[in-house]
Amino acid sequence: MSTGLIVFLAIIGFLIIVYISIYNGLVSRKNQVAYADGAVNVMFKNRYDLIPNLVATVKQYMQHEKGLLEKLTELRSGIADKSHLDAKQMNEWEQQYQQAMKSFNVTVENYPDLKAGEQFSRLQASLNECEAQLAAARRTYNAAVMDYNNALEMFPSNIVASMMNYRRKDMIEASQQERQNPNVGDLFS
């Protein structure tokens, strides 16, 4: 074999290795974008599903707490002016009051730290965590898209990308409803 042929084959081998390396790098970047896009969409869905459920839970607890406290207040206010009650009515009032107190005590015993204020704090913390995770997922996606788009435009990978018919990627596309930041106040009305 002549030296020229060996050099030619070495150059061809080198170009094939470069091509394979560029090809694999582009495929990897394309897949990173797809993965990051999936993570962002998962976070959008998480936020879309989580917030109404959290608000419903807080609303339900608020109604329970409000009803129980209203019942106790009503019964307590009745104790101040019970002179007009006969023995039977007084006994009925006492039973209702005792039942309400038992219900209140059971709630307090089972959930001593469960108060509407805490529920709101937990709701706010969950909202903040969800938004922070969504922001991180967006940053990851944007970084992956930037890396991918750079590889499509830089030489020599732009030649291989063109042969593979790869195109630039756009930033996140989500439904308009899921992109809107939910107004938690509207969820409580």
Backbone bond lengths (Angstrom), bond angles and torsions (degrees), N, CA, C in turn:
res aa  C-N    CA-C-N  psi(-1)  N-CA   C-N-CA  omega(-1)  CA-C   N-CA-C  phi
1 M - - - 1.444 - - 1.516 109.01 -
2 S 1.276 113.16 139.96 1.466 117.01 -178.00 1.526 109.92 -84.19
3 T 1.283 114.35 157.98 1.455 121.53 -178.97 1.527 110.09 -63.01
4 G 1.307 117.59 -38.10 1.457 121.54 179.46 1.519 111.84 -61.67
5 L 1.354 115.64 -40.63 1.459 119.73 179.84 1.537 110.75 -67.61
6 I 1.323 116.15 -39.48 1.465 120.89 178.88 1.520 110.14 -64.27
7 V 1.316 117.84 -43.42 1.464 122.20 178.52 1.533 109.37 -63.49
8 F 1.340 116.55 -43.28 1.456 121.73 179.39 1.540 110.50 -60.91
9 L 1.335 116.52 -47.19 1.462 120.76 179.02 1.538 111.42 -64.92
10 A 1.330 116.76 -36.30 1.469 121.08 177.65 1.529 109.93 -64.95
11 I 1.333 116.63 -41.36 1.471 120.43 178.99 1.529 110.04 -65.77
12 I 1.341 115.89 -44.69 1.464 120.41 178.62 1.537 109.47 -61.68
13 G 1.313 118.53 -44.59 1.467 122.73 178.03 1.523 111.04 -60.52
14 F 1.344 115.81 -42.90 1.460 120.99 178.99 1.528 110.10 -62.86
15 L 1.317 117.61 -44.38 1.467 121.71 179.57 1.535 111.55 -64.32
16 I 1.321 116.07 -37.25 1.468 119.82 177.96 1.529 109.55 -65.53
17 I 1.315 117.10 -42.65 1.470 121.18 178.57 1.531 110.13 -63.80
18 V 1.338 116.89 -42.87 1.469 120.87 177.88 1.529 109.97 -62.24
19 Y 1.335 116.33 -44.77 1.465 120.98 179.71 1.533 110.49 -60.34
20 I 1.310 116.93 -47.01 1.468 121.15 -179.73 1.531 110.37 -62.07
21 S 1.315 115.93 -41.64 1.460 120.32 179.58 1.535 111.00 -63.38
22 I 1.314 116.11 -46.18 1.471 120.44 178.87 1.532 109.94 -63.94
23 Y 1.311 116.43 -44.94 1.464 122.24 179.73 1.529 110.28 -57.19
24 N 1.318 116.35 -50.12 1.459 120.97 -179.89 1.530 111.88 -63.61
25 G 1.323 117.00 -37.61 1.468 121.01 177.43 1.521 111.56 -63.94
26 L 1.332 116.20 -41.49 1.467 120.13 178.75 1.535 111.12 -66.35
27 V 1.322 116.36 -43.25 1.471 119.98 178.51 1.530 109.59 -62.09
28 S 1.309 116.92 -42.04 1.461 121.13 179.22 1.527 110.62 -62.32
29 R 1.324 117.30 -44.24 1.465 120.72 179.48 1.527 111.27 -65.11
30 K 1.324 116.63 -41.02 1.473 120.70 177.98 1.529 109.76 -60.67
31 N 1.314 116.46 -42.68 1.463 120.11 179.76 1.526 112.15 -69.60
32 Q 1.332 117.93 -32.87 1.463 120.90 175.78 1.525 110.27 -63.83
33 V 1.325 116.33 -40.37 1.466 120.18 178.01 1.527 109.78 -63.33
34 A 1.319 116.87 -45.50 1.461 120.58 179.89 1.530 110.70 -61.84
35 Y 1.318 116.98 -41.58 1.465 121.07 178.89 1.533 110.54 -63.96
36 A 1.323 116.29 -46.69 1.466 120.38 -179.51 1.526 110.46 -64.04
37 D 1.310 117.32 -37.75 1.460 121.35 177.83 1.529 109.62 -62.95
38 G 1.304 116.41 -42.95 1.461 120.29 177.35 1.514 111.87 -61.45
39 A 1.329 117.20 -41.12 1.470 121.06 179.83 1.531 110.61 -64.11
40 V 1.316 117.00 -40.67 1.468 120.44 178.61 1.524 110.03 -64.69
41 N 1.308 116.91 -44.75 1.462 119.77 179.69 1.524 112.00 -64.41
42 V 1.326 116.86 -34.14 1.461 120.35 175.46 1.526 109.44 -63.50
43 M 1.332 117.17 -42.05 1.455 120.05 179.68 1.525 111.36 -67.44
44 F 1.337 117.50 -39.96 1.467 119.68 175.68 1.524 109.64 -59.34
45 K 1.310 116.79 -45.15 1.467 121.09 -179.34 1.521 109.86 -65.19
46 N 1.327 116.60 -41.23 1.465 120.85 178.41 1.526 110.12 -58.46
47 R 1.329 115.77 -47.80 1.462 119.68 179.85 1.527 110.03 -63.96
48 Y 1.311 116.25 -43.13 1.459 121.68 -177.97 1.532 110.98 -62.20
49 D 1.321 116.99 -38.20 1.466 121.33 -179.51 1.531 112.33 -84.58
50 L 1.318 117.44 -38.10 1.456 122.40 -171.40 1.520 113.11 -70.46
51 I 1.308 116.83 -48.25 1.465 120.02 -170.41 1.531 112.22 -61.76
52 P 1.326 119.83 -50.32 1.472 117.49 178.56 1.536 112.96 -61.12
53 N 1.322 117.40 -35.31 1.462 120.00 178.38 1.525 111.77 -66.83
54 L 1.324 116.78 -41.20 1.466 120.11 177.40 1.527 110.75 -64.22
55 V 1.318 115.82 -44.24 1.462 119.77 -179.85 1.531 110.29 -63.28
56 A 1.319 117.08 -42.04 1.467 120.28 178.54 1.526 110.94 -61.31
57 T 1.318 117.14 -40.14 1.463 121.14 178.52 1.516 110.70 -63.35
58 V 1.317 116.58 -46.20 1.466 120.62 179.97 1.526 110.03 -64.34
59 K 1.340 117.00 -42.43 1.466 120.46 179.01 1.523 110.77 -61.21
60 Q 1.326 116.51 -43.44 1.457 120.64 -179.11 1.529 110.19 -63.21
61 Y 1.323 116.63 -43.55 1.459 118.69 179.01 1.527 110.66 -65.80
62 M 1.338 116.23 -40.12 1.464 119.56 179.95 1.531 110.24 -60.75
63 Q 1.328 116.74 -41.15 1.467 120.11 178.93 1.525 110.41 -64.23
64 H 1.335 116.19 -42.69 1.470 120.12 178.83 1.523 110.11 -62.03
65 E 1.330 115.56 -48.71 1.462 120.01 -177.83 1.525 110.09 -64.23
66 K 1.320 117.02 -43.62 1.465 121.57 -179.32 1.532 110.12 -62.40
67 G 1.337 116.81 -46.63 1.460 120.34 -179.68 1.515 112.41 -61.22
68 L 1.307 116.09 -42.86 1.457 120.55 -179.55 1.530 110.85 -65.88
69 L 1.333 116.46 -45.29 1.470 119.44 -179.52 1.530 111.25 -67.78
70 E 1.347 117.30 -36.88 1.464 119.71 177.36 1.524 110.65 -63.35
71 K 1.323 116.17 -42.20 1.464 120.89 179.67 1.532 109.93 -62.69
72 L 1.316 117.55 -45.78 1.472 120.69 178.66 1.529 111.35 -63.06
73 T 1.335 116.35 -42.20 1.468 120.15 179.83 1.519 110.62 -63.94
74 E 1.331 115.36 -43.47 1.470 120.52 179.01 1.529 110.61 -61.09
75 L 1.320 115.66 -45.91 1.469 119.07 -179.33 1.530 111.46 -68.03
76 R 1.334 115.85 -37.54 1.473 119.27 179.32 1.518 111.20 -66.93
77 S 1.336 116.24 -39.24 1.464 118.64 179.60 1.524 110.15 -66.42
78 G 1.308 117.42 -29.12 1.465 121.79 177.57 1.510 112.66 -68.68
79 I 1.331 117.49 -23.23 1.468 120.53 -178.37 1.524 111.50 -71.61
80 A 1.319 117.51 -28.33 1.464 120.63 -177.62 1.524 110.95 -67.47
81 D 1.323 116.37 -36.72 1.461 119.40 -178.03 1.524 109.84 -120.08
82 K 1.319 115.78 64.51 1.455 119.09 179.88 1.525 112.69 -103.48
83 S 1.323 115.79 11.10 1.461 119.52 -179.57 1.522 112.03 -66.09
84 H 1.323 116.96 -25.57 1.462 120.51 -178.27 1.531 112.22 -84.98
85 L 1.326 117.86 -3.92 1.461 121.19 -177.71 1.529 110.49 -86.64
86 D 1.328 114.12 139.79 1.459 117.06 173.75 1.523 108.56 -84.32
87 A 1.299 117.48 179.79 1.467 121.34 -174.46 1.526 111.70 -62.57
88 K 1.336 116.25 -41.01 1.469 119.50 -179.85 1.527 110.74 -64.65
89 Q 1.333 117.61 -46.61 1.465 121.96 179.15 1.521 110.81 -63.36
90 M 1.332 115.76 -39.62 1.462 120.41 178.51 1.524 110.10 -63.20
91 N 1.318 117.24 -40.39 1.459 122.30 178.68 1.540 110.10 -65.04
92 E 1.338 117.23 -43.94 1.473 121.28 177.92 1.528 110.24 -61.48
93 W 1.353 115.69 -44.85 1.463 119.71 179.58 1.524 109.97 -61.10
94 E 1.315 116.47 -43.97 1.464 121.36 -179.29 1.528 110.83 -62.50
95 Q 1.329 117.67 -40.65 1.466 121.26 178.42 1.536 111.02 -64.87
96 Q 1.331 116.20 -43.61 1.465 119.70 178.62 1.529 110.75 -62.41
97 Y 1.331 114.18 -43.40 1.469 118.77 -179.51 1.531 110.51 -64.08
98 Q 1.330 116.57 -44.55 1.466 120.31 178.92 1.533 111.13 -62.33
99 Q 1.338 116.92 -41.82 1.468 120.92 178.92 1.525 110.40 -62.85
100 A 1.326 117.02 -44.30 1.467 120.85 178.93 1.531 110.57 -63.49
101 M 1.337 116.69 -40.51 1.463 120.41 179.01 1.524 111.13 -66.40
102 K 1.355 116.63 -39.14 1.459 119.32 177.20 1.521 110.40 -62.00
103 S 1.317 115.96 -45.09 1.470 120.36 179.21 1.523 110.44 -61.03
104 F 1.332 115.47 -42.62 1.463 119.87 178.71 1.523 110.72 -64.48
105 N 1.335 116.82 -44.53 1.467 121.07 -179.29 1.525 111.63 -64.42
106 V 1.338 116.80 -40.23 1.458 119.94 178.14 1.523 109.59 -62.38
107 T 1.322 115.96 -43.24 1.467 119.45 178.88 1.522 110.32 -61.70
108 V 1.316 116.13 -45.97 1.469 120.16 -179.32 1.528 110.82 -64.86
109 E 1.335 117.32 -40.62 1.467 120.32 179.79 1.526 111.55 -66.53
110 N 1.309 116.44 -42.68 1.464 120.04 -178.52 1.523 112.30 -74.12
111 Y 1.305 115.67 -35.35 1.471 120.01 -176.75 1.523 108.84 -134.49
112 P 1.325 117.78 70.33 1.466 119.52 -174.41 1.527 113.53 -61.82
113 D 1.323 117.22 -27.56 1.457 119.03 -177.83 1.527 112.15 -102.05
114 L 1.321 117.43 9.22 1.452 121.35 -175.30 1.524 108.96 -86.69
115 K 1.303 115.19 104.55 1.454 122.27 178.42 1.509 107.56 -135.33
116 A 1.330 116.83 152.67 1.469 120.84 -177.86 1.529 110.72 -57.36
117 G 1.324 118.09 -37.80 1.465 120.40 179.61 1.514 111.68 -60.58
118 E 1.318 115.49 -40.65 1.465 119.66 177.66 1.517 110.78 -67.22
119 Q 1.346 115.69 -37.54 1.466 119.07 178.91 1.527 109.83 -61.27
120 F 1.328 116.83 -41.34 1.457 119.91 177.89 1.522 111.34 -65.87
121 S 1.326 116.24 -38.42 1.466 119.55 177.77 1.521 110.73 -63.52
122 R 1.327 116.42 -41.40 1.463 120.34 178.14 1.528 110.83 -65.96
123 L 1.326 115.76 -41.00 1.461 119.69 177.38 1.526 109.85 -59.93
124 Q 1.315 116.95 -47.26 1.462 120.57 -179.85 1.525 111.21 -62.68
125 A 1.322 117.20 -41.77 1.468 120.61 178.95 1.531 110.44 -63.30
126 S 1.323 116.54 -41.55 1.474 120.00 178.41 1.517 110.94 -64.63
127 L 1.320 116.28 -40.87 1.468 119.88 177.93 1.530 110.57 -62.51
128 N 1.323 116.19 -45.10 1.463 120.37 -179.96 1.523 111.23 -62.79
129 E 1.325 116.94 -43.22 1.462 121.01 179.66 1.528 110.66 -63.49
130 C 1.312 115.93 -44.01 1.466 120.67 -179.95 1.531 110.41 -61.78
131 E 1.320 117.17 -45.27 1.472 120.77 -179.86 1.529 111.02 -66.46
132 A 1.325 117.60 -37.05 1.470 120.27 178.27 1.530 110.88 -66.24
133 Q 1.331 116.72 -41.19 1.466 119.97 177.54 1.517 111.08 -65.83
134 L 1.316 116.60 -37.97 1.462 120.25 178.13 1.527 110.57 -65.92
135 A 1.308 117.06 -41.72 1.466 120.92 177.95 1.533 110.52 -62.51
136 A 1.325 117.22 -41.57 1.469 120.49 178.61 1.526 110.75 -65.03
137 A 1.324 116.84 -40.80 1.472 120.11 178.89 1.524 110.66 -65.09
138 R 1.322 117.00 -38.26 1.476 120.27 177.12 1.535 110.52 -63.74
139 R 1.325 116.41 -43.54 1.467 119.31 179.51 1.526 110.50 -62.25
140 T 1.320 116.94 -41.70 1.468 120.82 178.25 1.519 110.34 -62.09
141 Y 1.297 116.49 -44.62 1.470 120.86 178.85 1.527 110.57 -61.73
142 N 1.327 116.51 -48.42 1.468 119.89 -179.29 1.523 111.32 -60.30
143 A 1.316 117.25 -39.44 1.469 120.53 178.34 1.529 110.58 -64.87
144 A 1.323 116.91 -42.28 1.468 120.28 179.60 1.523 110.99 -65.43
145 V 1.329 117.08 -41.40 1.475 120.79 178.73 1.525 110.28 -65.39
146 M 1.333 117.04 -41.66 1.464 119.51 179.35 1.530 110.41 -62.59
147 D 1.317 117.38 -44.45 1.461 121.29 179.09 1.530 110.72 -61.49
148 Y 1.310 116.53 -44.70 1.462 122.42 179.49 1.529 110.94 -62.88
149 N 1.336 116.38 -50.21 1.464 120.06 -179.08 1.531 111.76 -63.63
150 N 1.328 117.22 -36.36 1.468 120.27 175.66 1.524 110.61 -61.68
151 A 1.326 116.64 -43.21 1.462 120.59 -179.77 1.526 110.97 -64.46
152 L 1.329 117.02 -32.87 1.468 120.14 178.98 1.527 112.49 -70.54
153 E 1.314 115.99 -25.52 1.460 119.65 -175.05 1.526 113.82 -100.90
154 M 1.315 118.65 -18.19 1.469 121.45 -175.85 1.519 111.07 -87.78
155 F 1.312 113.50 146.04 1.462 120.94 177.67 1.524 108.75 -81.83
156 P 1.277 121.91 138.96 1.460 130.94 3.60 1.532 113.48 -95.80
157 S 1.355 116.46 1.07 1.463 117.78 -176.80 1.531 111.97 -66.63
158 N 1.344 116.86 -22.79 1.464 118.36 178.62 1.532 111.62 -64.35
159 I 1.327 117.26 -29.86 1.467 121.07 178.27 1.532 109.45 -68.07
160 V 1.313 116.21 -47.63 1.463 120.89 -179.80 1.534 109.52 -65.91
161 A 1.332 118.10 -41.58 1.469 121.50 179.06 1.518 110.81 -61.48
162 S 1.304 116.09 -39.54 1.463 120.21 177.63 1.529 110.41 -64.14
163 M 1.336 117.65 -41.34 1.466 121.52 178.26 1.533 110.82 -65.27
164 M 1.327 116.58 -31.21 1.464 121.25 -179.74 1.528 111.37 -86.29
165 N 1.323 116.86 -3.65 1.458 123.45 -179.90 1.535 111.77 62.85
166 Y 1.327 116.33 33.38 1.458 121.07 176.23 1.519 108.19 -78.61
167 R 1.329 116.90 142.02 1.462 123.05 179.83 1.525 109.29 -123.68
168 R 1.318 114.07 159.12 1.468 120.21 177.54 1.519 110.40 -57.14
169 K 1.305 115.56 148.59 1.461 121.60 176.58 1.526 109.05 -101.70
170 D 1.314 115.46 145.47 1.455 121.06 175.31 1.521 109.01 -93.05
171 M 1.289 113.98 167.28 1.453 119.12 177.43 1.528 109.70 -72.19
172 I 1.292 116.99 -178.90 1.454 126.08 -172.60 1.524 112.26 -49.93
173 E 1.314 114.31 134.15 1.459 122.13 171.43 1.519 107.21 -120.01
174 A 1.315 116.55 117.47 1.465 121.13 176.47 1.515 107.16 -135.35
175 S 1.314 116.62 162.36 1.459 119.70 179.77 1.523 108.67 -61.48
176 Q 1.296 115.87 149.86 1.464 120.96 -178.54 1.525 110.62 -59.89
177 Q 1.307 117.38 -38.83 1.458 121.46 -179.89 1.524 111.21 -63.89
178 E 1.330 117.57 -42.63 1.463 120.30 -179.32 1.519 112.44 -74.50
179 R 1.314 117.47 -24.04 1.461 120.53 -180.00 1.515 112.06 -76.89
180 Q 1.321 116.72 -25.25 1.456 119.56 -178.20 1.523 109.52 -71.87
181 N 1.307 113.39 139.92 1.460 118.63 176.02 1.519 107.16 -74.66
182 P 1.319 117.92 120.71 1.456 118.82 -176.51 1.515 112.16 -63.20
183 N 1.310 115.80 138.30 1.448 121.63 176.29 1.527 106.99 -88.04
184 V 1.306 116.22 102.22 1.462 121.56 -175.04 1.520 110.11 -62.80
185 G 1.330 117.51 -32.39 1.456 120.34 178.29 1.522 111.58 -60.46
186 D 1.323 116.64 -40.05 1.467 120.07 177.24 1.523 111.39 -65.23
187 L 1.317 117.45 -32.60 1.461 120.57 -179.69 1.528 111.43 -68.18
188 F 1.357 117.89 -24.80 1.446 120.97 -179.82 1.522 112.72 -84.55
189 S 1.355 116.69 -12.32 1.467 117.46 -179.02 1.490 112.30 -90.96
